[in-house]
Amino acid sequence: MSPPPEDRGGELRALFFESANELLQSLNEAGLELESRPADEGVIRRVRRAVHTLKGDSAACGFHMRVAQTSRSWS
């Protein structure tokens, strides 16, 4: 038997925040790397990938305002 929809929403949010913490840690580490190697394409790709994942996960959880702010930062 599957849990009621409101229970799954809470579980989804918990997974989002766990993933977001990992992504933010990754972004922090990449930011430190970029301080010493600002033109490193590999690090830049990691940053873009992490932000893209965070953006998609945010939208999937209904955090649309953050998605709109992130979309503007890509420009």
Secondary structure as UniProt FT lines:
FT   HELIX           5..36
FT   TURN            38..39
FT   HELIX           41..60
FT   TURN            61..62
FT   HELIX           64..74
//
